[in-house]
Amino acid sequence: MTGTTIPVALGERSYEVRVEPGSLHRAADHMAAWFPRGRAVIVTDAHVAQTQLPVLTASLEAAGIACHPIILPAGEATKSWPHLSGLCDELLRLEVERSDNIVALGGGVIGDLTGFAASIIKRGCHFIQIPTTLLAQVDSSVGGKTAINTAAGKNLVGAFHQPSLVLIDPDTLDTLPVREVAAGYAEVVKYGLIDNRAFFEWCEANGNALLAGDGAARLQAIATSVAAKAAIVADDERETSGRRALLNLGHTFGHALEAETGYSDRLLHGEAVAAGMALAFRFSAARGLCSEQDAERVAAHLRSVGLPDGLAAAGVSADGATLAAHMAHDKKASGGKVPFLLARGIGETFLAKDVNLDEVARFLDGEARP
């Protein structure tokens, strides 16, 4: 299978996303020019260090590039003040310069944390994303959003900081548990639900093959998703016009579910987004915006690939007021209101700014009843 290169057009901050099976084994071919000092500082986690780090370092070292890995604990808890502080201290100890490219090798946690550290070290260093999970490959590695979590909520402290390059090797998915690939697949489905009904129909036909390891399906899903996100980011890099907000479909509901489950492995981010998208469509149907048939079609597809389609399936039993209170801390809140991504149908998502959290709480109370 051949790969594809997708440009992210952002003027002087433009970069490429290269999607190519086996590219991690040939990383030096893609990346050597980014390390003029002949060394690479690589940030990864303990799981990826066992599976993908040896592949990356072997390629770079064969090209004469010295590698300095920084290995952090795996898991959402690593996106925190203590780990950000420790990472910055280690980068400074290694005398990282502003012209250096720090490499983020891992999933969304490593990408977000490393990107944020790169944005603040010496007022801004370069970095390269090598995402190793499906969720990171199709979503978090592209677009320059970096952040950590705080006690007040998810991703509330961060910066926009675009990478120099994104290198995606779909073969890295082979080492992941099925549950984690499925969680990433939720973000693939999202692109169909936003504005591409035909792609959602493709997902219905090919989603299970993708999860079973079909290489062609994975490559097409990743390339289509990245191209969709690149176009939106190029149009609205910092979420000022509202178009980039479409990428948050399912996230307002989903982040509340994550907060309620303690940002833990009880509910992975992609699983929360899946449940959140199903809830967004049912809420839209309850408001008379889309048909109940479309809402059920979305939920049925998510169920068919093993993803949660609501509160019970996500293991959440909190009442509506509790979940709405989590939403009040959303970083997109303005004037006491939280914007919601709703839908007029599959492929017809829009940003609604007239949603009252009391209305959301009543809806969620109805969802919680058997």
Protein Blocks (a to p, Z undefined) as FASTA:
>chain_A
ZZddddddehjmgccddddehklmmmmmmmmmmmmnopacddddfklmmmmmmmmmmmmm
mnopacddddddedjklmcfklmmmmmmmmmmnopafkbccddeddfklmmmmmmmmmmg
goiaadddddfbfklmmmmmgooiacdddfkbghkaccddddfbdcddfklmmmpcfklm
mmmmmmmmmmmmmmomklmmmmmmmmmmmmnopaklmmmmmmmmmmmmmmmmmmmmnopn
ommmmmmgoklmmmmmmmmnoppakbcfklmmmmmmmmmmmmmmmnomacfklmmmmmmm
mmmnopafbfklnopabdfklmmmmmmmpmkbgghiacddddfbehiacddfkbcfklmm
mmmmmmmpZZ
